[in-house]
Amino acid sequence: MKKPDDISVPYNVFIDLDKTILSLNSGTILVKKAHKDGLMRTRDLLNGLYLSILYKMEWRDTRKIINAMAMWMKGLSEEVFSEFATGIVQDHLIDLIRPDMHDEIAFHQSKGARIVMLSAALSYICDPIGEFFKMDHIISSHLEVKDGLFTGRPIGRLCFGVEKLNSLKSFCKDNPCELLNDYYYADSISDLHVLKVVGHPVCVDPDKRLARYAKRHNWRVIS
């Protein structure tokens, strides 16, 4: 596998957000603050914790869990939530950006790469962080809004697991992509669908299953 300083052709760099650009999961911080500020009811918080346990133990279909997690926002004003999310980014998440990812992104930008965030996180979190880094494109999850209020349902499918790969393929239809020259930075085994199709997979502080896979395939690991 080529080292980063061997790059000599235009290419794309796809980057996950949670536990990759950020050292923590943005959703955890968002939910805790939403409950503290009264945007989330206690019963919704407890249900979210229950769903998180199901997710970690793999006791229920992952997509159903993720879709259920968004239901707490049903009836919430998009305008109020957008301002709230922007505040979370400015007051908390910017400080949680991994220093090594500052360096990685700056390096690729200096080489003329197109920087694309590819994340399951909501657009209300991804967009301001993308602006902070002056990224070229943002691919993220979107929620349905009617009459200014969230319905609790996603627009299409949330950008998670194999859906990340589908979103990547859709992006490449509209934007030139030579995936063998491209990078994807990610932390989770759920990102494996995309990591396997790019020429330069990079695992950032990977979970145990992804770390084992990366070691077997001699992938670059930032830890």
N, C-alpha and C positions, 0 to 999 in steps of 0.2 A: 504493500500500500504506500502511495506517495505521502511524504511528509508535507506539512503545510507550506514550507518554503520552496517546494518544487513546482508550485503552481505557475503556469505560464499562459493559460487560456481562459476566456470568460467562463464563469460558472455561477451556480446558485448555491446559497447556503441557507438551508432550512433549519430552524431552531425551535425547539419546544420551550415552553415558558416555565411551568411549575417544576421545581427541583432541578432545573437546568439553567436557565437564565437566573432564576431566583433560587435562593438556598432552601426555601420552604415552599409549601403549597399555598398559593394565593387564596384558594377557596376557604381554607381553614381560617385565615385571618379575616376574610370578608364576612364569614358567617358569625364569628365571635363578635366582631364589631357591630354587625347588623342586629344581633340580639341585644347587645349592650345599649345601642341607640334606639331600640324599640321598633325596628323595622321587621324583626323576626320574633314570632311568638315562642315561648318556652317549649311548647309541645312540638313545634316544627324543629327546634334545635335538637330535642331529644330524638325525634324521628330521624334527623340527619345523622346523629351519632349511631343509631341502630343500623341505618343503611350503610354507614361506613364500615361497621363490623362485618356485615354481610359481604361487602365488597372485598375486604381484606381476607376473609375466610373462603371466598369464592363459593358462597352458599346460594347465590341467586344470579341470574343472568346479568352481566355487568351493564348492558345497555338499559335494561329496565331499572336498575338501581340509579344510574346517572339521570335518566329521565325523571324518576321520582324525586330526586334531590332538587330539581328545579321547581317543583310544585309549590314550595314555600313562597315563591315570588308572585303567585297568582293574586291579581287584584292590586298589586303594588304599582305606583306611578313610575313610568319609565323615566320621566324627568327627574324625579326625586332620587331614583336609584342611580342614574347616570352621574349626578352630582356627588352622591355618596361614594360611588366606585372611583371617581377621579380623585376624591379626597384620600381614599385608601391608598391609591398608587402614590400620590405625592407625599403623604405623611408616613407611610409604612414601607411600601414595596420597593421604592427606589433604593432605600437603604439596605434592602435584602438582595440586591443584585450581586452575584458572585464576582469578585474582582477578576478572576481568570476569564470570565465571559466578557467583561469589558475588553480585555486584551484580545480575545479571539475575534470578537466582532470588529474591533478596530483594525486588526490585521487583515481580515477579509475585505473590509471596505477599502483599505489601502491598495488592494489588488484589483479593485474594480468589480468585485463580486456583487451580485444581487442578493440582498439579505431579506429573507422571508420568514416571518414567525408562523409556525405551524403548531397550533395548540388547541387542546380541548377546552381551555378556559373561555369565559365569556368575552365578547368583543369589548364590553365596557371596561375590562381590565387590560386586555391585550392592546387595544388601540393607543392609549396614552403611553404605555411602555414602548410600543413601536415608534411612536413619535419621539420619545426620549432618545432612542438610538438612531433615529432617522432611517428606519428600515424602509425598504421599497414596497413591501406588500405584507398584509396581515391575513392569515387564514385561521379562523377561530369559530367558536360556537355562537349561534344567534338564537334569541328567544322571540316568540311571536308577541306582537303588541296590537291591541285593538282599543281604539278610543283613548289612547294614551296610557293604557294599563296592560300589564303582562297577563297573558292567559295561563301561564304555567306550562305551556307547551313549547318545544323547540321549533325553529324553522328548518324543515328538513331533518336531517339526523345530526346529532351532536358530533363534533369533530374528535372522535375517540376511537382507538383501536383500528380496525380495518377501514373505518370511515376516514381516517387521516390519509390513508393511501388513496382512497377514492377522491378526496379533496386535492391531493397532490396531482393525481392524473388529470383532474379537471383543470387545475392551474396550468399544467404543462400543455394543454390543448391551446390555451390562449397566449402562452409565453414560451419562447424557445427554451427547451430543457435538454441537456445532455446528461442524463442521470449518472452516467459513469464518471463524469467530472464533478458531480455535485456532492454536497455534504448534508448530513442531518445530525444535529446534536440532540440527544435525548437521554432520559434517565430510567425508563421503565420497560419491562418486558412487553407491555401493551403497545409500545412504539416499534416493535420488531418488524411489523409489516412494512414500514417505511425504511427503517435502517437497512433492511435486506436488499432494497432496490437501488440505493445510491452507491456510488463508487467509494465514498469516504464516510462510513458510519463512525460517529464519535459518541461514546457513552460517558455521560457526565455523572459522576457519583452514582453509578447504576445500582438498581436493586439486585438482590442476590441472584435471581434467575437470569437477568440480563448480564450480570458480571460473569457468570459461568459461560454463557453463550459467547460473550466478547472474548473471553480468554481462549476458548476453543477455536475461534475464527481469527485470532490475532488482530482484533479491532483495537483502535486507539481508545484509551480510557483516561479521562481526567478525573482525578480523585483527590 
